[in-house]
Amino acid sequence: MSDKPQILWADDEIDLLKPHILFLENKGYQVDTAINGNEAVQKTNQKQYDLVFLDENMPGGSGLDALSEIKQKLPNLPVIMITKSEEEHIMEDAIGSKIADYLIKPVNPAQILLSIKKNLDQNRIVSEKTTQGYQREFMQIGMTLSDNLNLAQWGDVYKKLVYWEMSLQDAEQTGMQEVFETQKIDANRTFGKFISDNYQGFLAETGETAPVMSHNLMRRNVLNSIKEDAPVFFILMDNLRYDQWKAIEPLINTKFRVDRDEIYLSTLPTTTQYCRNAIFSGLLPLEIEKRFPDKWSNDEDEGGKNLYEKDFLEDLLKRTRIDAKTSYTKITNLNKAKDLPGAVQNMFSNDLNVIVYNFVDAFSHARTDVKIVRELADDEAAYRSVTASWFEHSPLWEAMQIMAAKGAKVIITTDHGSVKVKDPIKILGDKNMTTNLRYKTAKQMSYDAKEVYEAKNPKDLSLPTQHISSGFVFAKNYDFFAYPNNFNYYVNYYKNTFQHGGVSMEEMMCPFVALKPR
């Protein structure tokens, strides 16, 4: 068979189309013809075609009938319907049969060529343009990283990096993916230095000019929208990175308009225990411990670390003098998830409905411990893909469609993200040192200070401690802590797993998205 793309054109007036066919052949396409629908079906049974043009109204087998037969046997074969009629029902019949394009006669050669390129050459063209676009942007991003960026500018840089990462993942292999990975590593290294230099200062800022972080997120971005014209559903998806939000955004756009798409800064450590309690209490961890000594748990304490989120939220509403009818729902397993769409029906009389949904975090942990799950999400692109596939078929999306249908306002956010760790760094500590791979706290620790962000006095970062002499250290970039005694085991087991607790753009730069129903 010829290397030329193979096209079949079925039209009862095919002789009149000879100029169009010659035009396509001169462009490098092989074009076969048929004079009715039956002949078109027969030819597609006998030969493999890359694309079919079908006239809608032909004697001896209509285009719509042929379309139905072709699609039953060859569902992935692109079929372009051509018709003189602009009647809506014909368009709907064709679209319902999953046509690739719909053209109205008289067609010109440029229309035909555009439709072919859109269906046969789109991936190649998009790949080439994406690669060229990133090549132009590469230098600009590099120059930006050398500037003295503020937090808002870092948010813009991270959004840009996510955009190019997701664009390049779909492009043909050109070597630009490797160039991008190098730039992302450089960006995270620079971001780590930015956090080391500025994080303590961010915590000290107050008022409307302070950066939006975990402990002021509710006050700054959520509570001011309560009691307006519709109930608010605040959905916190545990461990949802910004790129994962962008992966589910196209589906959400079918039912909602994105009103705000912003990034806020997670507090440290980037774990549920610290960040989510900060979100719902409106307080930093040290302040939570002082206000709720019986409800705060340090790392060494037994039992759950997030048992009082509802209490913290109620206290925050009282402190801010907001009299709102609220609900709090935490989804931690499939049975609870299945009940969510029904439960949402009864939440519309509330001013604020908080839903904490734990799937992404559970999946990232399962990916570490279960070999087959690791294979499912082998890299960043697969991790996003699994997240998008789960969301599309989840009770959460079913519940959100109910919210959209009833006109609710919806907020999607997270408590922290995760980072795919690659490089082990050695640490030694006492027997009570925490097990998290991205941060450690203990009375005595030995490590290379150049490799970490350290808080010898945790109160400087508003962090409570079990012991007066305890300190905190945070892994940066794509590092993870490993014990020298079992170094090879740790490296082999945890390398290329998704972890959180430390300092990286992926962990700290969190999505905050406000949605309005279409």
C-alpha positions in Angstrom: 0.0 0.0 0.0 1.1 3.6 -0.7 2.6 5.7 2.1 0.2 8.4 1.0 -2.9 9.0 3.3 -5.8 7.1 1.8 -9.1 8.9 1.3 -12.5 7.7 0.0 -14.9 10.3 -1.4 -18.5 9.2 -2.0 -20.8 11.5 -4.0 -23.3 10.8 -6.8 -21.9 13.7 -8.7 -18.3 12.6 -8.3 -17.3 13.7 -11.8 -18.0 17.3 -10.9 -15.5 17.0 -8.1 -12.6 16.0 -10.3 -10.8 19.4 -9.8 -11.0 18.9 -6.0 -9.7 15.4 -6.2 -6.8 16.5 -8.4 -6.0 19.3 -5.9 -5.8 16.7 -3.1 -3.7 14.3 -5.1 -1.3 17.2 -5.9 -1.1 17.7 -2.1 0.0 14.1 -1.6 -3.2 12.3 -0.8 -4.5 9.1 -2.5 -8.2 9.6 -3.3 -10.6 6.7 -4.2 -14.2 7.5 -5.3 -17.7 6.0 -4.9 -21.0 7.1 -6.4 -23.4 6.0 -3.6 -23.5 5.0 0.1 -23.6 1.2 -0.7 -20.5 1.4 -2.7 -18.8 3.4 0.0 -19.6 0.8 2.6 -18.3 -2.0 0.3 -15.0 -0.2 -0.3 -14.4 0.5 3.3 -14.8 -3.3 3.9 -12.2 -4.0 1.2 -9.5 -1.4 2.0 -8.2 0.5 4.9 -8.9 4.3 4.6 -7.6 7.1 6.7 -10.6 9.3 6.1 -14.0 9.2 4.3 -16.0 12.1 2.7 -19.7 11.2 2.5 -22.4 13.1 0.5 -25.5 13.1 2.7 -28.1 12.8 -0.1 -27.2 10.0 -2.7 -29.4 7.6 -4.5 -28.6 3.9 -4.0 -27.7 4.3 -0.3 -27.8 7.7 1.5 -24.8 9.1 3.3 -26.5 8.8 6.7 -27.2 5.1 6.1 -23.7 4.5 5.0 -22.3 6.5 7.9 -24.2 4.3 10.4 -22.9 1.1 8.7 -19.3 2.4 8.5 -19.3 3.5 12.1 -20.6 0.2 13.4 -17.6 -1.6 11.8 -15.0 1.1 11.9 -15.8 3.4 14.9 -12.5 5.2 14.8 -12.5 6.0 11.1 -13.0 9.8 10.6 -16.0 10.5 8.4 -16.7 14.0 7.1 -20.3 14.6 6.0 -21.0 16.9 3.1 -24.5 18.2 2.3 -26.5 20.8 0.5 -29.0 20.9 3.4 -28.7 23.1 6.4 -31.7 21.4 8.2 -31.0 21.0 11.9 -32.2 17.4 12.2 -29.8 16.3 9.5 -26.9 18.0 11.3 -28.0 16.4 14.6 -28.3 12.9 13.0 -24.8 13.2 11.6 -23.3 14.6 14.8 -25.0 11.9 16.8 -23.3 9.4 14.7 -19.9 10.9 15.7 -18.8 12.5 12.4 -15.4 14.1 12.3 -16.7 17.2 10.5 -19.7 18.7 8.7 -19.4 20.7 5.5 -22.1 22.6 3.5 -22.0 22.6 -0.3 -20.6 24.1 -2.3 -17.2 23.3 -0.8 -13.9 24.8 -1.9 -10.5 23.1 -2.0 -9.3 25.1 1.1 -12.2 23.9 3.2 -11.6 20.3 2.2 -7.8 20.6 2.9 -8.4 22.2 6.3 -10.8 19.4 7.3 -8.3 16.8 6.2 -5.5 18.4 8.1 -7.7 18.8 11.2 -8.4 15.1 11.2 -5.2 13.5 9.8 -2.4 15.9 10.6 -3.7 17.6 13.7 -1.4 15.7 16.2 1.7 16.4 14.1 0.8 20.1 13.5 0.0 20.6 17.2 3.2 18.9 18.3 5.3 21.1 16.0 3.6 24.3 17.1 3.8 23.3 20.8 7.5 22.5 20.5 8.1 25.8 18.7 6.0 27.7 21.3 8.0 26.2 24.2 11.3 26.9 22.5 10.3 30.6 22.3 9.0 30.6 26.0 12.1 28.7 27.4 14.3 31.7 27.4 11.6 34.0 28.8 10.9 31.6 31.7 14.7 31.3 32.4 15.1 35.0 32.5 12.1 35.4 34.8 13.5 32.8 37.2 16.6 35.0 37.5 14.5 38.0 38.7 13.7 38.7 42.3 10.1 37.3 42.1 7.3 37.9 44.6 4.8 35.3 45.6 2.2 36.3 42.9 4.9 36.1 40.2 5.8 32.7 41.4 2.2 31.7 41.0 2.3 32.9 37.4 5.5 31.0 36.7 4.1 27.8 38.2 0.9 28.1 36.1 3.1 28.6 33.0 5.2 25.5 33.8 2.1 23.4 34.3 0.7 24.6 31.0 3.8 23.7 29.1 4.2 20.4 30.9 0.7 19.3 29.9 1.1 20.6 26.4 4.4 18.8 25.8 3.1 15.5 27.2 0.8 15.3 24.2 3.4 16.3 21.7 5.5 13.9 19.7 8.9 13.1 21.2 11.2 15.9 20.1 13.6 16.1 23.1 11.8 19.2 24.4 10.3 17.1 27.3 13.8 16.6 28.6 14.6 20.3 28.2 11.4 21.1 30.1 12.3 18.7 33.0 15.6 20.4 33.4 13.9 23.8 33.5 11.3 22.6 36.1 14.1 21.2 38.3 15.9 24.6 38.1 12.6 26.4 38.9 12.0 24.2 42.0 15.6 24.8 43.2 15.0 28.6 42.9 11.6 28.3 44.6 13.2 26.4 47.5 15.6 29.3 48.0 12.6 31.8 47.7 10.8 29.9 50.5 13.8 29.7 52.7 14.3 33.5 52.4 10.7 34.6 52.7 8.5 32.0 54.4 8.9 33.3 58.0 8.2 36.8 56.8 5.0 35.7 55.1 3.7 34.2 58.4 4.3 37.5 60.1 2.2 39.5 57.6 -1.4 40.3 58.5 -4.4 42.0 56.9 -5.5 42.2 53.3 -1.9 42.6 52.0 -0.7 39.4 53.5 -0.3 36.4 51.1 -3.2 34.0 51.0 -2.1 30.9 52.9 -3.7 27.9 54.6 -4.5 29.8 57.8 -6.2 32.8 56.2 -7.7 31.0 53.1 -11.2 30.8 54.6 -11.3 34.4 55.8 -9.8 35.8 52.6 -11.4 33.7 49.9 -14.5 31.9 51.2 -16.4 33.5 54.1 -17.1 36.7 52.2 -19.1 34.8 49.6 -21.5 33.2 52.2 -25.1 34.5 52.3 -25.1 36.1 48.9 -27.5 34.7 46.2 -26.8 31.0 46.4 -25.5 28.3 48.8 -21.7 27.8 48.7 -20.2 24.3 48.4 -16.6 24.3 49.6 -15.0 21.1 48.2 -11.5 20.3 49.5 -9.9 17.5 47.5 -7.1 16.2 49.6 -3.7 16.4 47.9 -4.9 17.9 44.6 -2.1 19.5 42.7 -2.6 22.4 40.3 -1.9 20.2 37.3 -4.5 17.7 38.5 -7.0 20.5 38.7 -6.2 21.4 35.1 -6.7 17.8 34.1 -10.3 17.7 35.5 -11.1 21.3 34.4 -12.3 20.4 30.8 -15.0 18.1 32.3 -16.0 20.7 34.9 -16.3 23.3 32.2 -19.3 21.3 30.7 -21.4 22.3 33.7 -19.6 25.3 35.3 -17.8 28.5 34.3 -14.5 29.2 36.1 -14.9 32.5 37.9 -11.5 32.4 39.7 -8.5 30.2 39.0 -5.8 31.2 41.6 -3.0 29.8 43.6 -2.5 30.1 47.3 0.5 29.1 49.4 0.2 26.0 51.7 1.8 26.3 55.1 4.5 23.9 56.3 4.7 21.0 56.8 2.7 20.3 53.6 0.7 17.5 55.3 -3.0 17.1 56.2 -2.3 17.3 59.9 -0.9 20.8 59.7 -2.4 22.3 56.5 -6.1 21.2 56.7 -6.4 22.0 60.4 -5.0 25.5 59.6 -7.5 26.0 56.8 -10.6 25.2 59.0 -9.4 26.8 62.2 -8.1 30.0 60.5 -5.0 29.6 62.7 -1.4 28.5 62.4 -0.6 25.2 64.2 1.0 26.8 67.2 -2.1 29.0 67.6 -4.3 25.9 67.3 -2.4 24.1 70.1 -2.8 27.1 72.4 -6.5 27.6 71.7 -7.4 23.9 71.6 -4.8 22.1 73.8 -7.1 19.0 74.0 -7.7 18.9 70.2 -4.3 19.4 68.7 -2.1 16.3 68.2 1.7 16.5 67.7 3.5 14.1 65.5 4.5 11.7 68.3 0.9 11.6 69.8 -1.3 8.6 69.2 -4.5 8.7 67.3 -5.9 10.7 64.4 -4.6 14.1 63.6 -7.7 15.5 61.9 -10.6 14.6 64.1 -11.8 18.2 65.0 -12.0 20.0 61.6 -15.8 20.6 62.1 -15.2 22.1 65.6 -12.4 24.3 64.2 -14.7 25.6 61.5 -17.5 26.4 63.9 -15.1 28.2 66.1 -13.8 30.2 63.1 -17.3 31.3 62.2 -18.0 32.4 65.7 -14.7 34.4 65.9 -15.5 36.1 62.6 -19.1 36.8 63.7 -20.6 34.9 60.8 -24.0 33.5 61.6 -24.3 30.8 58.9 -26.1 27.5 58.6 -23.4 25.0 57.7 -22.8 21.3 57.0 -19.5 19.4 57.2 -19.1 16.1 55.3 -15.9 14.1 55.1 -15.6 11.3 52.5 -13.0 8.7 53.4 -14.3 5.6 51.7 -16.4 4.4 48.8 -19.6 3.8 50.9 -19.6 7.3 52.1 -18.8 8.6 48.6 -21.9 6.7 47.2 -24.1 8.5 49.7 -22.9 11.9 48.7 -25.2 12.7 45.7 -28.2 11.9 47.8 -26.9 13.9 50.7 -26.2 16.9 48.5 -29.9 17.2 47.7 -30.6 18.1 51.3 -27.8 20.7 51.6 -29.3 23.6 49.6 -30.9 25.1 52.6 -27.5 25.7 54.1 -25.3 28.8 53.6 -22.1 26.9 53.5 -21.5 23.2 52.8 -18.0 21.9 53.4 -17.1 18.6 51.7 -13.7 17.0 52.3 -13.0 14.4 49.7 -10.1 12.0 50.2 -9.2 10.1 47.0 -6.1 11.7 45.5 -4.1 11.4 48.7 -5.2 7.8 49.2 -4.3 7.0 45.6 -0.8 8.6 46.0 -0.2 6.4 49.1 -1.5 3.3 47.3 0.9 4.1 44.4 3.8 3.9 46.9 2.8 0.6 48.5 1.0 -1.3 45.7 3.0 -2.3 42.6 0.1 -2.5 40.2 -1.1 1.0 41.2 2.4 2.3 40.7 2.3 0.9 37.1 -1.0 2.7 36.6 0.5 6.0 37.4 4.1 5.5 36.3 4.8 9.2 35.6 3.3 12.7 36.0 1.1 12.4 32.9 -0.3 9.1 34.0 -0.9 10.5 37.5 -3.0 13.3 36.0 -4.8 10.9 33.7 -5.8 8.5 36.5 -7.0 11.5 38.5 -9.2 12.7 35.6 -10.6 9.3 34.9 -11.4 8.7 38.6 -13.1 12.1 38.8 -15.3 11.6 35.7 -16.8 8.4 37.2 -16.8 9.5 40.8 -19.8 10.3 43.1 -18.2 13.7 43.6 -18.7 14.7 40.0 -22.3 13.3 40.1 -22.9 15.5 43.2 -21.3 18.5 41.5 -23.7 18.2 38.6 -26.6 18.4 41.0 -25.0 21.5 42.4 -24.7 23.0 38.9 -28.3 22.1 38.1 -29.6 23.8 41.2 -27.5 27.0 40.8 -25.0 26.6 43.7 -21.7 28.3 43.9 -18.8 25.8 44.1 -15.3 26.2 45.4 -12.6 23.6 44.7 -9.3 23.7 46.5 -6.9 21.4 48.4 -4.8 21.4 51.6 -1.4 20.6 49.8 0.0 18.9 46.8 2.6 16.2 46.3 6.0 15.9 44.5 7.6 12.9 42.8 10.8 12.4 44.8 14.0 11.3 43.1 17.1 12.1 45.2 17.7 10.7 48.7 19.4 12.8 51.4 20.8 11.2 54.6 19.5 12.1 58.0 20.0 10.7 61.5 17.8 11.2 64.5 16.5 9.8 67.8 14.0 6.9 67.9 11.0 9.3 68.0 11.9 11.2 64.8 8.9 11.4 62.4 8.6 9.0 59.6 7.5 11.4 56.9 9.9 11.4 53.9 9.7 15.2 53.2 10.0 16.6 56.7 11.4 15.5 60.0 11.0 16.7 63.6 12.9 15.3 66.6 15.0 16.4 69.6 18.3 15.4 67.9 18.9 15.3 64.2 22.0 15.1 62.0 21.9 16.3 58.4 23.6 18.5 55.9 22.1 22.0 56.5 22.8 23.0 52.8 20.3 20.3 51.6 17.3 21.3 53.7 15.1 24.2 54.9 15.6 24.1 58.7 13.7 25.6 61.6 15.9 25.1 64.7 13.3 27.2 66.6 9.9 25.9 65.3 8.1 28.8 66.9 9.6 31.0 64.2 7.4 29.1 61.8 4.4 28.9 64.3 4.9 25.2 64.8 4.3 23.4 68.1 6.8 20.9 69.4 6.7 17.8 71.6 9.9 18.8 73.3 11.6 22.1 74.0 14.7 21.1 72.1 12.8 19.7 69.0 13.5 21.2 65.6 12.0 20.8 62.0 13.8 20.2 58.7 12.1 20.2 55.3 13.3 18.5 52.1 13.3 20.7 49.1 13.2 20.2 45.3 12.8 16.4 44.6 14.7 15.2 47.6 13.5 12.7 50.2 15.0 11.7 53.6 16.6 8.3 54.0 18.3 6.7 57.0 21.9 5.7 56.5 21.4 2.3 58.1 18.8 1.2 55.6 19.8 3.6 52.8 19.5 1.2 49.8 16.2 -0.1 51.0 14.7 3.4 51.3 16.1 4.5 48.0 14.8 1.5 46.1 11.4 1.6 47.8 10.6 5.3 47.8 12.4 6.7 44.8 9.9 8.0 42.1 7.0 7.9 44.6 4.7 10.9 45.2 5.3 12.4 48.7 4.3 15.6 50.5 5.4 17.4 53.6 8.3 19.5 52.2 9.1 22.5 50.0 8.3 22.4 46.3 6.0 24.2 43.9 4.0 21.1 43.5 3.4 20.8 47.3 3.0 24.4 48.3 1.4 26.1 45.2 -2.2 25.0 45.7 -5.2 25.6 43.4 -8.2 27.7 44.5 -11.0 27.7 42.0 -14.4 29.4 42.2 -17.1 28.0 39.9 -20.5 29.3 38.7 -23.1 27.1 37.0 -23.6 27.5 33.3 
